């Protein structure tokens, strides 16, 4: 099922943003996932080929990616993908990397987190830090990869 950007804007409090690039990013992720599973998408993103050489490469050129070793230009949108809960690519490690990125790149104002694992209370250990970033205008969009689609997780970060 395709994500409605109107729902994303409302649920994640993105009303005052230019959502064109965010919409392109989510659309690209959905189209790529339609042709492969999350494991393959995750592998391609971590191997620095998120668009898989296709028509979406331009979308990924204008965002920051986690995981990634490249320290370069900061962008307004950060895409962070995690796989599982433990290890370097797990959810908790990914959230730690997001928090560091937001310190290093204060221009980033929208964080899209895509994960294959979601449990109630997953953010509890990180909530205070995320709320601090929220208070300075950063918004977080949480998407759960289920089969070959993305499902918005209505987890709101308030300050």
MOTA-V573784 format. One record per backbone hydrogen bond with DSSP energy under -1.0 kcal/mol. CO is the residue of the C=O (numbers start at 1). NH is the residue of the N-H. E is the energy in kcal/mol with one decimal. If there is no record, write none. Layout:
CO/NH/E, CO/NH/E
This chain:
4/8/-1.7, 5/9/-2.8, 6/10/-2.0, 7/11/-3.1, 8/12/-2.2, 9/14/-2.7, 10/13/-1.0, 14/17/-1.5, 17/19/-1.0, 19/23/-3.0, 20/24/-2.0, 21/25/-2.4, 22/26/-2.6, 23/27/-2.5, 24/28/-2.6, 25/29/-2.6, 26/30/-2.4, 27/31/-2.6, 28/32/-2.6, 29/33/-2.6, 30/34/-1.5, 32/35/-1.3, 37/41/-2.0, 38/42/-3.3, 39/43/-2.3, 40/44/-2.5, 41/45/-2.5, 42/46/-2.6, 43/47/-1.3, 44/49/-3.4, 45/48/-1.4, 49/52/-1.6, 51/54/-2.0, 54/57/-1.3, 56/59/-1.4, 56/60/-1.2, 57/61/-1.1, 64/79/-3.0, 66/81/-2.8, 76/109/-2.4, 76/110/-2.2, 77/64/-2.3, 78/112/-3.2, 79/66/-2.3, 80/114/-2.9, 84/91/-1.5, 87/90/-1.3, 89/83/-3.2, 90/94/-2.3, 91/95/-2.5, 92/96/-2.0, 93/97/-2.1, 94/98/-2.2, 95/99/-2.4, 96/100/-2.0, 97/101/-2.6, 98/102/-2.5, 99/103/-1.1, 100/104/-2.5, 101/105/-2.9, 105/108/-1.9, 109/139/-2.6, 110/78/-2.5, 111/141/-3.2, 112/80/-3.2, 113/143/-3.3, 114/82/-2.3, 115/145/-3.1, 119/122/-1.9, 121/124/-1.5, 123/126/-1.8, 123/127/-1.2, 126/130/-2.4, 127/131/-2.7, 128/132/-1.9, 129/133/-1.8, 130/134/-2.5, 131/135/-2.2, 133/138/-2.1, 134/137/-2.0, 139/111/-2.9, 141/113/-3.4, 142/153/-3.0, 143/115/-2.2, 144/151/-2.5, 146/149/-1.8, 149/146/-2.5, 151/144/-3.1, 153/155/-3.2
